[in-house]
Amino acid sequence: MKTIFRAGVALSGLVAAGAMACETPSMVAVPDGSEATMDEMVTAQQQVKDYVAAMEEYLACINEELEAAGEDAPDEYKSLMITRHNSAVGEMESVAAAFNEQVQAYKAANPE
């Protein structure tokens, strides 16, 4: 009985370690478009693109971890990974929306 318990604890530890293998990319700062220069906006655009690419890798990592855990993975693990995935998608959408909002503010402040 103790052997089964120890095996279960060890398996839970490995599953939990897998949940931490995927690292969330750092958030990017979006400049205030009404005050930013063109160079700042172009730099921010590249940072947002890099962030989105890193988040897509992060999402792929989460999906790989979840698939590797298989159908027999504990429900808590599955729930954690799904929550991480959904949070990442929400964050990515928020960053993109914030950048687009600031692009509009930049255009309004700098009519051509």
C-alpha positions as protocol buffer text, in pm:
chain_id: "A"
residue {
  index: 1
  type: MET
  ca { x: 0 y: 0 z: 0 }
}
residue {
  index: 2
  type: LYS
  ca { x: 283 y: 241 z: 86 }
}
residue {
  index: 3
  type: THR
  ca { x: 448 y: 163 z: -248 }
}
residue {
  index: 4
  type: ILE
  ca { x: 132 y: 256 z: -439 }
}
residue {
  index: 5
  type: PHE
  ca { x: 103 y: 578 z: -238 }
}
residue {
  index: 6
  type: ARG
  ca { x: 468 y: 670 z: -306 }
}
residue {
  index: 7
  type: ALA
  ca { x: 424 y: 599 z: -676 }
}
residue {
  index: 8
  type: GLY
  ca { x: 118 y: 823 z: -680 }
}
residue {
  index: 9
  type: VAL
  ca { x: 303 y: 1102 z: -504 }
}
residue {
  index: 10
  type: ALA
  ca { x: 597 y: 1068 z: -744 }
}
residue {
  index: 11
  type: LEU
  ca { x: 364 y: 1076 z: -1045 }
}
residue {
  index: 12
  type: SER
  ca { x: 186 y: 1383 z: -908 }
}
residue {
  index: 13
  type: GLY
  ca { x: 521 y: 1553 z: -864 }
}
residue {
  index: 14
  type: LEU
  ca { x: 619 y: 1481 z: -1223 }
}
residue {
  index: 15
  type: VAL
  ca { x: 288 y: 1609 z: -1352 }
}
residue {
  index: 16
  type: ALA
  ca { x: 323 y: 1926 z: -1145 }
}
residue {
  index: 17
  type: ALA
  ca { x: 678 y: 1975 z: -1273 }
}
residue {
  index: 18
  type: GLY
  ca { x: 546 y: 1950 z: -1626 }
}
residue {
  index: 19
  type: ALA
  ca { x: 295 y: 2224 z: -1551 }
}
residue {
  index: 20
  type: MET
  ca { x: 583 y: 2454 z: -1465 }
}
residue {
  index: 21
  type: ALA
  ca { x: 800 y: 2369 z: -1768 }
}
residue {
  index: 22
  type: CYS
  ca { x: 626 y: 2627 z: -1988 }
}
residue {
  index: 23
  type: GLU
  ca { x: 734 y: 2980 z: -1905 }
}
residue {
  index: 24
  type: THR
  ca { x: 500 y: 3273 z: -1956 }
}
residue {
  index: 25
  type: PRO
  ca { x: 658 y: 3545 z: -2172 }
}
residue {
  index: 26
  type: SER
  ca { x: 711 y: 3885 z: -2014 }
}
residue {
  index: 27
  type: MET
  ca { x: 443 y: 4145 z: -2071 }
}
residue {
  index: 28
  type: VAL
  ca { x: 527 y: 4432 z: -2306 }
}
residue {
  index: 29
  type: ALA
  ca { x: 479 y: 4799 z: -2234 }
}
residue {
  index: 30
  type: VAL
  ca { x: 260 y: 4981 z: -2483 }
}
residue {
  index: 31
  type: PRO
  ca { x: 343 y: 5352 z: -2511 }
}
residue {
  index: 32
  type: ASP
  ca { x: 80 y: 5625 z: -2490 }
}
residue {
  index: 33
  type: GLY
  ca { x: 6 y: 5687 z: -2856 }
}
residue {
  index: 34
  type: SER
  ca { x: -99 y: 6046 z: -2799 }
}
residue {
  index: 35
  type: GLU
  ca { x: 251 y: 6129 z: -2674 }
}
residue {
  index: 36
  type: ALA
  ca { x: 475 y: 5867 z: -2838 }
}
residue {
  index: 37
  type: THR
  ca { x: 710 y: 5929 z: -3127 }
}
residue {
  index: 38
  type: MET
  ca { x: 695 y: 5729 z: -3449 }
}
residue {
  index: 39
  type: ASP
  ca { x: 1014 y: 5546 z: -3343 }
}
residue {
  index: 40
  type: GLU
  ca { x: 855 y: 5450 z: -3009 }
}
residue {
  index: 41
  type: MET
  ca { x: 546 y: 5319 z: -3185 }
}
residue {
  index: 42
  type: VAL
  ca { x: 752 y: 5118 z: -3436 }
}
residue {
  index: 43
  type: THR
  ca { x: 960 y: 4974 z: -3151 }
}
residue {
  index: 44
  type: ALA
  ca { x: 644 y: 4887 z: -2960 }
}
residue {
  index: 45
  type: GLN
  ca { x: 498 y: 4724 z: -3271 }
}
residue {
  index: 46
  type: GLN
  ca { x: 800 y: 4494 z: -3296 }
}
residue {
  index: 47
  type: GLN
  ca { x: 785 y: 4419 z: -2924 }
}
residue {
  index: 48
  type: VAL
  ca { x: 417 y: 4327 z: -2954 }
}
residue {
  index: 49
  type: LYS
  ca { x: 493 y: 4101 z: -3253 }
}
residue {
  index: 50
  type: ASP
  ca { x: 773 y: 3932 z: -3058 }
}
residue {
  index: 51
  type: TYR
  ca { x: 545 y: 3897 z: -2755 }
}
residue {
  index: 52
  type: VAL
  ca { x: 267 y: 3739 z: -2962 }
}
residue {
  index: 53
  type: ALA
  ca { x: 516 y: 3494 z: -3116 }
}
residue {
  index: 54
  type: ALA
  ca { x: 648 y: 3404 z: -2770 }
}
residue {
  index: 55
  type: MET
  ca { x: 292 y: 3359 z: -2641 }
}
residue {
  index: 56
  type: GLU
  ca { x: 212 y: 3130 z: -2933 }
}
residue {
  index: 57
  type: GLU
  ca { x: 515 y: 2918 z: -2836 }
}
residue {
  index: 58
  type: TYR
  ca { x: 393 y: 2921 z: -2477 }
}
residue {
  index: 59
  type: LEU
  ca { x: 47 y: 2805 z: -2584 }
}
residue {
  index: 60
  type: ALA
  ca { x: 202 y: 2529 z: -2793 }
}
residue {
  index: 61
  type: CYS
  ca { x: 408 y: 2422 z: -2491 }
}
residue {
  index: 62
  type: ILE
  ca { x: 98 y: 2408 z: -2271 }
}
residue {
  index: 63
  type: ASN
  ca { x: -85 y: 2202 z: -2532 }
}
residue {
  index: 64
  type: GLU
  ca { x: 212 y: 1964 z: -2566 }
}
residue {
  index: 65
  type: GLU
  ca { x: 234 y: 1924 z: -2188 }
}
residue {
  index: 66
  type: LEU
  ca { x: -137 y: 1850 z: -2166 }
}
residue {
  index: 67
  type: GLU
  ca { x: -122 y: 1598 z: -2450 }
}
residue {
  index: 68
  type: ALA
  ca { x: 186 y: 1433 z: -2299 }
}
residue {
  index: 69
  type: ALA
  ca { x: 5 y: 1394 z: -1967 }
}
residue {
  index: 70
  type: GLY
  ca { x: -265 y: 1197 z: -2145 }
}
residue {
  index: 71
  type: GLU
  ca { x: -623 y: 1123 z: -2057 }
}
residue {
  index: 72
  type: ASP
  ca { x: -522 y: 972 z: -1722 }
}
residue {
  index: 73
  type: ALA
  ca { x: -376 y: 1301 z: -1596 }
}
residue {
  index: 74
  type: PRO
  ca { x: -537 y: 1426 z: -1274 }
}
residue {
  index: 75
  type: ASP
  ca { x: -834 y: 1656 z: -1326 }
}
residue {
  index: 76
  type: GLU
  ca { x: -656 y: 1928 z: -1125 }
}
residue {
  index: 77
  type: TYR
  ca { x: -366 y: 1921 z: -1371 }
}
residue {
  index: 78
  type: LYS
  ca { x: -597 y: 1939 z: -1671 }
}
residue {
  index: 79
  type: SER
  ca { x: -785 y: 2227 z: -1512 }
}
residue {
  index: 80
  type: LEU
  ca { x: -459 y: 2413 z: -1436 }
}
residue {
  index: 81
  type: MET
  ca { x: -334 y: 2376 z: -1791 }
}
residue {
  index: 82
  type: ILE
  ca { x: -666 y: 2487 z: -1942 }
}
residue {
  index: 83
  type: THR
  ca { x: -671 y: 2788 z: -1708 }
}
residue {
  index: 84
  type: ARG
  ca { x: -314 y: 2878 z: -1807 }
}
residue {
  index: 85
  type: HIS
  ca { x: -407 y: 2848 z: -2175 }
}
residue {
  index: 86
  type: ASN
  ca { x: -718 y: 3063 z: -2143 }
}
residue {
  index: 87
  type: SER
  ca { x: -536 y: 3325 z: -1934 }
}
residue {
  index: 88
  type: ALA
  ca { x: -258 y: 3347 z: -2193 }
}
residue {
  index: 89
  type: VAL
  ca { x: -506 y: 3392 z: -2477 }
}
residue {
  index: 90
  type: GLY
  ca { x: -688 y: 3663 z: -2282 }
}
residue {
  index: 91
  type: GLU
  ca { x: -363 y: 3842 z: -2203 }
}
residue {
  index: 92
  type: MET
  ca { x: -248 y: 3824 z: -2565 }
}
residue {
  index: 93
  type: GLU
  ca { x: -580 y: 3968 z: -2685 }
}
residue {
  index: 94
  type: SER
  ca { x: -557 y: 4248 z: -2427 }
}
residue {
  index: 95
  type: VAL
  ca { x: -205 y: 4344 z: -2536 }
}
residue {
  index: 96
  type: ALA
  ca { x: -307 y: 4348 z: -2903 }
}
residue {
  index: 97
  type: ALA
  ca { x: -617 y: 4557 z: -2826 }
}
residue {
  index: 98
  type: ALA
  ca { x: -414 y: 4802 z: -2614 }
}
residue {
  index: 99
  type: PHE
  ca { x: -157 y: 4844 z: -2890 }
}
residue {
  index: 100
  type: ASN
  ca { x: -425 y: 4897 z: -3155 }
}
residue {
  index: 101
  type: GLU
  ca { x: -592 y: 5155 z: -2931 }
}
residue {
  index: 102
  type: GLN
  ca { x: -263 y: 5342 z: -2894 }
}
residue {
  index: 103
  type: VAL
  ca { x: -200 y: 5330 z: -3270 }
}
residue {
  index: 104
  type: GLN
  ca { x: -534 y: 5506 z: -3314 }
}
residue {
  index: 105
  type: ALA
  ca { x: -435 y: 5760 z: -3047 }
}
residue {
  index: 106
  type: TYR
  ca { x: -103 y: 5817 z: -3227 }
}
residue {
  index: 107
  type: LYS
  ca { x: -283 y: 5872 z: -3560 }
}
residue {
  index: 108
  type: ALA
  ca { x: -525 y: 6116 z: -3397 }
}
residue {
  index: 109
  type: ALA
  ca { x: -239 y: 6310 z: -3238 }
}
residue {
  index: 110
  type: ASN
  ca { x: -30 y: 6308 z: -3556 }
}
residue {
  index: 111
  type: PRO
  ca { x: -258 y: 6363 z: -3855 }
}
residue {
  index: 112
  type: GLU
  ca { x: -79 y: 6345 z: -4187 }
}
